[in-house]
Amino acid sequence: MIPRLLLQIWIISAILLQNLRQKNFYRRKTVENPIFYPPQEILDHSEVFVNLPEETSLLLDSLWAEVKMGGPGDTATLVAVLAAFLLLYIGIVVYKKMKVKRELK
């Protein structure tokens, strides 16, 4: 775990260093904007988001499914409801095409 964390810190540091080197390619207004290039004191107190554990990701997925469905349930219910609406839509389209063909005869 520690070597992985050190690797992530090294990658982020390399990206930040590259951004600092490329400051001369941007307009002065952009380089002086603290949103794009925050001061070192803010960077010292910053945190970096790392990937969440698998258990947390699964919980997040299930909670998003609940939000999308408007309550507790599983993904199969959401897929079934969407499939029912799709079949209804296809049925309406086929019915209208058959109706137009009958009117043309």
C-alpha positions in Angstrom: 0.0 0.0 0.0 2.8 2.4 0.9 4.7 2.0 -2.4 1.5 2.6 -4.3 0.8 5.7 -2.4 4.4 6.9 -2.9 4.1 6.3 -6.6 0.8 8.3 -6.8 2.5 11.2 -4.9 5.5 11.1 -7.2 3.2 11.2 -10.3 1.2 14.1 -8.9 4.4 15.9 -8.1 5.7 15.4 -11.6 2.5 16.8 -13.1 2.6 19.8 -10.8 6.3 20.4 -11.7 5.4 20.1 -15.4 2.6 22.7 -14.9 4.9 25.1 -13.2 7.5 24.8 -16.0 4.8 25.5 -18.6 3.6 28.7 -17.0 5.5 30.8 -19.6 3.2 29.3 -22.3 0.1 30.8 -20.8 -1.2 34.4 -20.7 -0.2 36.4 -17.7 -3.8 36.6 -16.5 -4.1 32.8 -16.4 -0.8 32.3 -14.7 -1.6 34.8 -12.0 -5.1 33.4 -11.3 -5.0 31.5 -8.0 -7.6 29.1 -9.2 -5.3 27.7 -11.9 -2.1 28.1 -10.0 -2.8 28.2 -6.3 -0.1 29.5 -3.9 2.2 27.1 -2.2 0.6 27.6 1.2 -2.7 26.3 -0.3 -1.0 23.3 -2.0 0.7 22.4 1.3 -2.7 22.0 2.9 -4.3 20.1 -0.1 -5.4 16.6 -0.3 -5.3 14.3 -3.3 -8.2 12.0 -4.1 -7.2 8.4 -4.5 -9.3 5.5 -5.8 -11.8 4.2 -3.2 -11.7 0.6 -2.0 -13.9 -1.9 -4.0 -16.4 -2.2 -1.1 -17.0 1.6 -1.1 -17.3 1.7 -4.9 -20.0 -1.0 -4.8 -21.9 0.9 -2.1 -21.7 4.1 -4.1 -23.0 2.3 -7.2 -26.0 0.9 -5.3 -26.8 4.3 -3.7 -26.7 5.9 -7.2 -29.1 3.2 -8.4 -31.5 4.1 -5.6 -31.3 7.7 -6.5 -32.1 7.0 -10.1 -35.0 4.7 -9.2 -36.4 7.0 -6.6 -36.0 4.5 -3.8 -34.4 1.2 -2.7 -34.2 -1.5 -5.4 -31.7 -3.2 -7.6 -30.4 -2.6 -11.0 -32.5 -5.3 -12.5 -35.7 -3.4 -11.7 -34.3 -0.3 -13.4 -33.4 -2.3 -16.5 -36.8 -3.9 -16.6 -38.6 -0.6 -16.4 -36.5 0.9 -19.2 -37.0 -2.2 -21.3 -40.8 -1.9 -20.8 -40.7 1.7 -22.0 -38.6 0.8 -25.0 -41.1 -2.0 -26.0 -44.0 0.5 -25.6 -42.2 3.0 -27.8 -41.5 0.4 -30.4 -45.1 -0.8 -30.3 -46.3 2.8 -30.9 -44.0 3.3 -33.8 -45.0 0.0 -35.5 -48.7 0.8 -34.9 -48.4 4.3 -36.5 -46.5 2.8 -39.5 -49.2 0.2 -40.0 -51.9 2.8 -39.7 -50.2 5.0 -42.4 -49.9 1.9 -44.7 -53.6 1.1 -44.3 -54.6 4.7 -45.1 -52.5 4.7 -48.3 -54.3 1.6 -49.7 
